[in-house]
Amino acid sequence: MGISSINDVKEIVNAIEENIKKVIIGKDETIKMVMAAMISGGHILLEDVPGSGKTMLAKALAKSIDGEFKRIQMTPDLLPADITGINFFNMKTSEFQFVEGPVFSNILIADEINRATPKTQAGLLEAMEERQVTVDGKTYQLNSPFIVIATENPIDTQGVFPLPEAQIDRFAVKLSMSYPNHQAMIDIMKTHMSGDVLGELVPVADTKDIIEAVSIVKNIRITDELIEYVVNIIEKTREDDRIILGISQRGGLALISVARGLAAMAGREYVLPDDIKKAAPYVCVHRIILKNSERIKENAEYEVMEQIIGSAAVPTEEF
């Protein structure tokens, strides 16, 4: 299926969403934001307790787009070369030969990323930002599309290394699976107790579709007034007394990109203020650092961001 218009993007995204919902039940909003991040070319951080379906969601997405996906179980003994690849000396040819690491894939699932050491976490930085890796002075381009879906368990305190700000800023969105409601739990049990549902999933798109969709989403119109609206939100995070680290320019660009993704999913060729409002919590919350006195409150970051978004003047231009 070729992607040549916004309507095509909407159709292919809907097909992928419905496919994922066959294995991930009761998490429609999370799936929607995963799709918005993907078609805007962003990386995704999934944070929640073990067994909530984080890895299952990542695998379902990879299978749905028929891309090459690889999974790394991040552990303290993992080295950067285990991710990027190594040069080894081939005795037969008497030459060094590059062996690609798992980063050479379309979707890289980094399970429990906060269990890897900071040195290994840093091995992903160049790949996530520039879609390339440099090994022994030589640069290798990664596949297209290339999306990192990282998972982490927020309740672990032993043997974990919190992601540094420089790396967490590379993730377009941070999503939480959370516990499903009562009926969704029943549906999950009935669905997954009958067999390997994920193994029965078939692709509904391919990597070329995603590349074309990303290209179209980049050209979705956003007015100067809405760009200023985004800047106002970003600047308010830097001025708020409760926040010691506000959002960077990269965060502002990510907010615009994801808002464009949401517009495309709605079949529009232009961004609305509501797209920015919807994307902002998922794009911004993991990019701010609150003062210690504020962090003790549960979901404090979300409350602060909601207040900041609510206080920013919304453009009233006719869209």
MARKE-179183 format. One record per residue (C-alpha): x, y, z; residue number from 1. Coordinates in steps of 0.5 Angstrom, whole numbers, plus 500, padded with zeros to 3 digits. Example, Ala and Ser with C-alpha at 12.3 -4.5 7.8 and 13.67 -1.06 7.14 Angstrom:
((525; 491; 516); 1)
((527; 498; 514); 2)
END
This chain:
((500; 500; 500); 1)
((503; 507; 498); 2)
((502; 513; 502); 3)
((501; 519; 499); 4)
((496; 523; 503); 5)
((494; 525; 510); 6)
((488; 520; 509); 7)
((493; 515; 507); 8)
((497; 516; 513); 9)
((490; 516; 517); 10)
((488; 509; 514); 11)
((495; 506; 515); 12)
((495; 508; 523); 13)
((488; 506; 524); 14)
((490; 499; 521); 15)
((496; 499; 526); 16)
((492; 501; 532); 17)
((487; 496; 531); 18)
((492; 490; 530); 19)
((496; 492; 536); 20)
((489; 492; 540); 21)
((488; 485; 539); 22)
((494; 484; 544); 23)
((494; 490; 548); 24)
((487; 491; 551); 25)
((484; 497; 554); 26)
((490; 502; 553); 27)
((487; 506; 547); 28)
((490; 512; 549); 29)
((497; 509; 550); 30)
((497; 506; 543); 31)
((495; 512; 540); 32)
((500; 516; 543); 33)
((505; 511; 541); 34)
((503; 512; 534); 35)
((503; 519; 534); 36)
((510; 519; 536); 37)
((512; 514; 531); 38)
((509; 517; 525); 39)
((513; 524; 527); 40)
((520; 520; 527); 41)
((520; 520; 535); 42)
((523; 515; 540); 43)
((518; 512; 546); 44)
((519; 511; 553); 45)
((515; 506; 557); 46)
((515; 506; 564); 47)
((511; 502; 569); 48)
((511; 496; 573); 49)
((513; 489; 571); 50)
((508; 485; 567); 51)
((504; 491; 565); 52)
((505; 489; 557); 53)
((510; 494; 556); 54)
((515; 489; 552); 55)
((508; 486; 549); 56)
((506; 493; 546); 57)
((513; 494; 543); 58)
((513; 487; 540); 59)
((506; 488; 537); 60)
((508; 495; 534); 61)
((514; 492; 531); 62)
((510; 486; 528); 63)
((505; 490; 525); 64)
((509; 494; 521); 65)
((513; 488; 518); 66)
((520; 491; 520); 67)
((526; 488; 523); 68)
((526; 489; 530); 69)
((531; 487; 535); 70)
((531; 486; 543); 71)
((536; 488; 548); 72)
((535; 486; 555); 73)
((539; 491; 559); 74)
((543; 489; 564); 75)
((549; 492; 568); 76)
((554; 488; 565); 77)
((552; 490; 558); 78)
((557; 494; 554); 79)
((556; 499; 549); 80)
((559; 495; 543); 81)
((554; 490; 545); 82)
((549; 495; 542); 83)
((553; 498; 536); 84)
((557; 493; 534); 85)
((564; 491; 534); 86)
((570; 490; 529); 87)
((573; 483; 529); 88)
((579; 481; 526); 89)
((578; 476; 521); 90)
((583; 471; 520); 91)
((581; 468; 514); 92)
((582; 475; 510); 93)
((587; 478; 515); 94)
((582; 484; 515); 95)
((578; 487; 520); 96)
((570; 486; 519); 97)
((565; 490; 522); 98)
((559; 486; 526); 99)
((553; 490; 526); 100)
((550; 490; 533); 101)
((542; 490; 535); 102)
((542; 497; 533); 103)
((542; 496; 526); 104)
((534; 495; 526); 105)
((528; 498; 525); 106)
((525; 498; 532); 107)
((530; 497; 537); 108)
((527; 494; 544); 109)
((531; 496; 550); 110)
((528; 492; 556); 111)
((529; 495; 562); 112)
((534; 501; 560); 113)
((535; 503; 567); 114)
((539; 497; 569); 115)
((544; 498; 564); 116)
((550; 503; 566); 117)
((551; 510; 564); 118)
((556; 508; 559); 119)
((552; 503; 556); 120)
((546; 508; 556); 121)
((550; 513; 552); 122)
((552; 508; 547); 123)
((545; 509; 544); 124)
((545; 517; 544); 125)
((548; 518; 537); 126)
((544; 513; 535); 127)
((537; 516; 537); 128)
((539; 523; 535); 129)
((543; 522; 529); 130)
((541; 515; 526); 131)
((548; 513; 526); 132)
((553; 510; 530); 133)
((561; 511; 530); 134)
((565; 505; 531); 135)
((573; 506; 531); 136)
((572; 512; 528); 137)
((568; 510; 522); 138)
((561; 512; 522); 139)
((555; 507; 520); 140)
((548; 509; 518); 141)
((542; 506; 521); 142)
((536; 503; 518); 143)
((530; 507; 516); 144)
((525; 508; 520); 145)
((529; 507; 526); 146)
((525; 507; 533); 147)
((528; 506; 540); 148)
((522; 503; 544); 149)
((525; 503; 551); 150)
((522; 500; 558); 151)
((523; 501; 565); 152)
((521; 499; 572); 153)
((520; 506; 576); 154)
((519; 502; 583); 155)
((526; 498; 582); 156)
((531; 502; 587); 157)
((537; 497; 587); 158)
((541; 495; 581); 159)
((539; 501; 577); 160)
((542; 507; 573); 161)
((537; 513; 572); 162)
((537; 516; 565); 163)
((541; 522; 565); 164)
((537; 528; 562); 165)
((541; 528; 556); 166)
((538; 521; 554); 167)
((531; 522; 557); 168)
((531; 528; 553); 169)
((532; 524; 546); 170)
((525; 520; 548); 171)
((519; 524; 544); 172)
((514; 521; 549); 173)
((514; 518; 556); 174)
((508; 513; 557); 175)
((505; 509; 562); 176)
((501; 503; 561); 177)
((498; 503; 568); 178)
((493; 498; 571); 179)
((487; 496; 566); 180)
((480; 497; 569); 181)
((476; 491; 572); 182)
((473; 489; 565); 183)
((479; 490; 561); 184)
((483; 485; 566); 185)
((477; 480; 564); 186)
((478; 481; 557); 187)
((486; 480; 558); 188)
((485; 474; 561); 189)
((481; 471; 556); 190)
((485; 473; 550); 191)
((492; 471; 553); 192)
((490; 464; 556); 193)
((488; 461; 550); 194)
((495; 461; 546); 195)
((500; 466; 543); 196)
((496; 472; 541); 197)
((502; 476; 539); 198)
((505; 470; 535); 199)
((498; 470; 531); 200)
((499; 477; 529); 201)
((500; 479; 522); 202)
((503; 485; 519); 203)
((498; 491; 516); 204)
((504; 495; 514); 205)
((511; 496; 512); 206)
((517; 500; 513); 207)
((516; 504; 507); 208)
((509; 506; 509); 209)
((512; 509; 515); 210)
((518; 512; 512); 211)
((513; 516; 507); 212)
((508; 517; 513); 213)
((514; 521; 517); 214)
((515; 525; 511); 215)
((508; 527; 510); 216)
((507; 529; 517); 217)
((513; 533; 517); 218)
((510; 538; 512); 219)
((503; 539; 516); 220)
((502; 546; 517); 221)
((503; 549; 523); 222)
((502; 557; 524); 223)
((506; 562; 527); 224)
((501; 563; 533); 225)
((501; 556; 535); 226)
((509; 556; 534); 227)
((509; 562; 539); 228)
((504; 558; 543); 229)
((509; 552; 544); 230)
((514; 557; 546); 231)
((510; 560; 551); 232)
((509; 553; 554); 233)
((516; 552; 554); 234)
((518; 558; 557); 235)
((513; 557; 563); 236)
((517; 551; 565); 237)
((523; 555; 565); 238)
((520; 560; 569); 239)
((516; 556; 574); 240)
((519; 557; 581); 241)
((517; 549; 582); 242)
((522; 547; 577); 243)
((529; 547; 577); 244)
((530; 545; 570); 245)
((525; 547; 564); 246)
((524; 544; 557); 247)
((530; 545; 552); 248)
((529; 547; 545); 249)
((529; 539; 543); 250)
((523; 539; 547); 251)
((519; 544; 544); 252)
((521; 541; 537); 253)
((518; 534; 539); 254)
((512; 537; 542); 255)
((511; 540; 535); 256)
((512; 534; 531); 257)
((508; 530; 536); 258)
((502; 535; 535); 259)
((503; 534; 527); 260)
((503; 526; 528); 261)
((496; 527; 532); 262)
((493; 532; 527); 263)
((495; 527; 521); 264)
((492; 521; 525); 265)
((485; 526; 525); 266)
((486; 527; 518); 267)
((488; 534; 518); 268)
((493; 538; 514); 269)
((494; 543; 519); 270)
((495; 543; 527); 271)
((490; 545; 532); 272)
((491; 548; 539); 273)
((488; 542; 542); 274)
((493; 537; 538); 275)
((499; 541; 542); 276)
((495; 541; 549); 277)
((494; 533; 548); 278)
((501; 532; 546); 279)
((504; 536; 551); 280)
((503; 532; 558); 281)
((507; 526; 554); 282)
((512; 530; 551); 283)
((514; 535; 557); 284)
((513; 531; 563); 285)
((519; 527; 563); 286)
((523; 533; 561); 287)
((522; 537; 567); 288)
((526; 536; 574); 289)
((522; 539; 580); 290)
((525; 541; 586); 291)
((526; 536; 592); 292)
((520; 539; 596); 293)
((515; 538; 590); 294)
((517; 531; 588); 295)
((514; 528; 594); 296)
((507; 529; 591); 297)
((505; 523; 587); 298)
((504; 525; 580); 299)
((507; 532; 582); 300)
((510; 533; 575); 301)
((503; 532; 571); 302)
((500; 537; 576); 303)
((505; 542; 575); 304)
((505; 541; 567); 305)
((497; 541; 567); 306)
((497; 548; 571); 307)
((503; 551; 566); 308)
((499; 548; 560); 309)
((492; 551; 563); 310)
((496; 558; 564); 311)
((498; 559; 557); 312)
((494; 563; 553); 313)
((491; 559; 547); 314)
((491; 562; 540); 315)
((484; 564; 538); 316)
((485; 565; 530); 317)
((480; 561; 526); 318)
((484; 555; 524); 319)
END
